[in-house]
Amino acid sequence: MGLLDGKVALVTGAGTGIGKEAARLLAREGARVVLTGRRIEPLREVAELIAAEDGAAFARALDVASRDDIFAAVKWVKQEIGPVGILVNNAGSASKVLNARFLSEEEWNATVNVNLTAVFNLTQAVLPDMLAAGEGTVITVSSLAALNPNLLGGAAYGAAKAGVKNFMTFLHNTYRNQGIRATTILPGETNTPIMNNRARPPLESERDVMLDPHDVARAIALCASLQRGAMIPELHICPTFMRDTSADIEVARWVGAPADTPDLPKT
């Protein structure tokens, strides 16, 4: 018997990193896991991996930037598998331009849409069935950038992750007595593929001291599998060792700067 037998879990960004590891752990506890992400092939590979571990997983491509796509996916899950009882909002992205000085409104909006608006849309899509059942768990992967925003994640990313933390607290305060558990996970630097998109991609030696995605996934699985009468509103998880990020920040400071910026460093 698993702790999540009979539950349907929807995980966004499930093709790699934290989402992949969280999906595997939820499936090991008996949940039927719906794997979503932009690309179907990585999702199918994760589904095959879970099946090989005697778990149940279903892959569906999902554009979290589209409200229509989100509601269509949740409707499909309910019809084909069952109503979503666990939602893991893991998908995220950061802007390429990180400094508010040079960041375009278009890139700001795109980053906020994926990291904040998508969480609102997904939650709104699953909330009616959770309320009808008298129970449900919404877990959102925010970031310690919500508490200490800087040029590593960028202006838009930090603001969106702070916004989503606020939204999850709203859910907790509003729906806890109706059986809804809303949890925010705030990880520090985690060695996932998103690191390849950094202004200065970290060296392997630097990635070695970051969080492992599996550790963040274990935090997600813990929050999802507690008894119904217990929940964790917020959980911080950070690397034991703090690395020197000054070089990363200095490179990020100038991404997107026009060539005629007066104080642009000479290269």
C-alpha positions in Angstrom: 0.0 0.0 0.0 1.3 3.4 -1.0 0.6 6.7 0.8 -1.0 8.1 -2.4 -3.0 5.1 -3.6 -6.0 6.2 -5.6 -4.7 9.8 -6.0 -4.3 11.5 -9.4 -1.3 13.9 -9.5 -0.6 16.4 -12.3 3.0 17.5 -12.5 4.1 20.4 -14.8 7.6 20.5 -16.2 7.8 16.7 -15.7 10.2 15.9 -18.5 13.4 16.8 -16.6 14.9 17.9 -13.3 12.7 18.4 -10.3 9.5 17.6 -12.1 10.8 14.2 -13.4 12.1 13.2 -9.9 8.9 14.3 -8.2 6.7 12.4 -10.6 8.8 9.2 -10.0 8.4 9.6 -6.2 4.7 10.3 -6.4 4.2 7.2 -8.6 6.2 5.1 -6.1 3.6 6.0 -3.5 0.8 4.8 -5.7 -0.4 8.0 -7.4 -1.4 7.9 -11.0 0.8 10.7 -12.4 0.0 12.9 -15.4 3.3 14.2 -16.8 3.0 17.5 -18.6 5.5 19.7 -20.4 6.1 21.4 -23.7 7.8 18.5 -25.4 6.1 15.1 -25.5 9.2 12.9 -26.1 10.9 13.5 -22.7 7.5 13.0 -21.0 7.1 9.6 -22.8 10.6 8.6 -21.6 9.7 9.5 -18.0 6.4 7.6 -18.3 8.3 4.5 -19.5 10.8 4.9 -16.6 7.9 5.0 -14.1 6.2 2.0 -15.8 9.4 0.1 -15.4 9.2 0.9 -11.7 5.7 -0.5 -11.6 4.1 2.9 -11.5 1.3 4.5 -13.5 2.1 7.6 -15.6 0.4 9.3 -18.5 2.2 11.8 -20.8 0.5 14.9 -22.3 2.0 17.9 -23.9 0.9 21.1 -22.3 1.7 24.8 -22.9 1.3 26.4 -19.5 1.3 29.8 -21.1 -2.1 29.0 -22.6 -5.2 29.1 -20.3 -7.2 27.2 -22.9 -4.6 24.5 -23.1 -4.6 24.2 -19.3 -8.3 23.8 -19.0 -8.5 21.3 -21.9 -5.7 19.2 -20.3 -7.4 19.2 -16.8 -10.7 18.2 -18.5 -9.0 15.4 -20.3 -7.4 14.1 -17.1 -10.7 14.1 -15.3 -12.4 12.2 -18.2 -9.7 9.7 -18.8 -8.0 9.1 -15.4 -9.9 10.9 -12.7 -10.1 14.4 -11.1 -6.8 15.9 -10.1 -6.2 15.5 -6.4 -2.6 16.7 -6.3 -1.3 19.5 -8.5 2.5 20.1 -8.6 3.3 23.5 -10.2 6.9 22.9 -11.2 7.2 24.4 -14.7 9.2 27.6 -14.8 11.4 29.8 -16.9 13.6 32.8 -16.6 14.1 35.7 -18.9 17.3 36.0 -21.0 17.7 39.6 -20.0 18.0 39.8 -16.3 18.7 43.4 -15.4 15.5 45.6 -15.0 17.4 48.3 -16.7 17.4 46.5 -20.1 14.5 44.0 -19.7 11.7 44.4 -22.3 8.0 44.4 -21.3 7.5 41.5 -23.6 10.1 39.3 -21.8 8.8 40.5 -18.4 5.2 39.4 -19.3 6.4 36.0 -20.7 8.3 35.2 -17.6 5.5 36.3 -15.2 3.0 34.3 -17.4 4.9 31.0 -17.0 5.9 31.4 -13.3 2.8 33.1 -11.9 -0.2 33.3 -14.2 0.1 29.6 -15.2 -0.1 28.6 -11.5 -3.3 30.7 -11.1 -4.8 29.1 -14.2 -3.9 25.6 -13.2 -5.1 26.1 -9.7 -8.4 27.5 -10.9 -8.8 24.6 -13.3 -8.5 21.9 -10.6 -10.0 23.7 -7.6 -13.7 23.0 -8.2 -13.1 19.2 -8.1 -10.9 19.5 -5.1 -13.5 21.5 -3.2 -16.2 19.0 -4.3 -14.1 16.2 -2.9 -13.4 18.1 0.3 -9.6 17.6 -0.1 -6.8 18.5 -2.5 -3.1 19.4 -2.5 -1.5 22.2 -4.5 2.3 22.3 -4.3 4.1 25.1 -6.1 7.9 25.2 -6.7 8.8 28.9 -6.1 12.4 29.9 -5.4 14.6 31.5 -2.7 14.8 34.3 -5.3 11.4 35.2 -4.0 13.1 36.2 -0.8 16.5 37.4 -2.1 16.0 38.6 -5.7 19.1 39.3 -7.7 20.7 39.1 -11.1 21.1 35.3 -11.0 17.4 34.8 -11.7 16.6 38.3 -12.8 14.0 40.9 -12.1 11.1 39.2 -13.7 11.8 35.8 -12.3 12.2 37.0 -8.7 9.0 39.1 -8.9 7.0 36.2 -10.3 8.3 33.7 -7.7 7.4 36.2 -4.9 4.0 36.6 -6.5 3.4 32.9 -6.6 4.4 32.5 -3.0 1.8 35.2 -2.1 -0.8 33.4 -4.1 -0.2 30.1 -2.4 -0.5 31.8 1.0 -3.8 33.2 -0.2 -5.0 29.6 -1.1 -3.9 28.4 2.3 -5.7 31.2 4.2 -8.8 30.9 2.1 -9.4 27.2 1.6 -7.7 25.3 4.4 -11.0 24.7 6.2 -12.4 23.2 3.0 -9.6 20.5 3.0 -7.3 22.3 0.5 -3.6 22.1 1.3 -1.4 24.8 -0.4 2.3 24.5 -0.1 5.2 26.6 -1.4 8.6 25.0 -1.9 11.4 27.5 -2.1 14.6 25.8 -3.4 18.0 27.4 -3.8 20.2 26.8 -6.8 19.4 23.4 -8.2 21.4 21.5 -10.8 18.8 21.2 -13.5 18.9 21.9 -17.3 17.7 25.5 -16.7 21.3 26.2 -15.6 22.4 25.9 -19.2 20.4 29.0 -20.0 22.1 31.2 -17.5 24.0 34.2 -18.7 27.1 32.4 -17.4 26.4 28.7 -17.3 27.9 27.3 -14.1 30.9 25.0 -14.3 30.6 21.4 -13.4 32.5 22.0 -10.2 30.0 24.7 -9.3 27.0 22.5 -10.1 28.4 19.9 -7.8 27.6 22.0 -4.7 24.1 22.9 -5.9 20.9 21.0 -4.8 20.2 17.7 -6.5 16.7 17.7 -8.1 16.0 14.5 -6.2 16.3 16.3 -2.9 13.7 19.0 -3.9 11.5 16.2 -5.2 11.7 14.5 -1.9 10.4 17.7 -0.3 7.5 17.7 -2.8 6.7 14.1 -2.1 6.7 14.6 1.7 4.2 17.5 1.4 2.0 15.5 -0.9 1.9 12.4 1.2 1.3 13.7 4.7 -1.9 12.6 6.4 -5.0 14.6 5.5 -4.9 16.5 8.8 -1.3 17.8 8.4 0.3 20.1 5.9 3.4 22.2 5.4 2.6 25.8 4.2 6.1 26.7 3.2 9.4 24.8 3.0 12.9 26.3 2.3 15.6 24.0 0.9 19.0 25.3 0.1 22.5 23.9 -0.7 24.7 23.3 2.4 27.6 25.1 0.8 27.3 28.7 -0.5 29.2 29.3 -3.7 30.7 32.6 -5.0 28.2 33.9 -7.5 29.9 37.3 -8.1 31.1 36.3 -11.6 27.7 35.1 -12.6 26.1 38.3 -11.4 28.5 40.6 -13.2 27.9 38.8 -16.5 24.2 38.9 -16.0 24.2 42.6 -15.3 25.0 43.5 -18.9 23.0 41.0 -20.9 20.8 42.9 -23.3 22.6 46.2 -22.8 22.7 48.3 -26.0 26.1 48.7 -27.5 26.0 52.4 -26.8 25.3 52.1 -23.1 27.7 54.7 -21.5 28.9 52.5 -18.7 29.1 49.2 -20.6 32.4 47.5 -19.7 34.9 47.3 -22.5 35.7 43.7 -23.6 
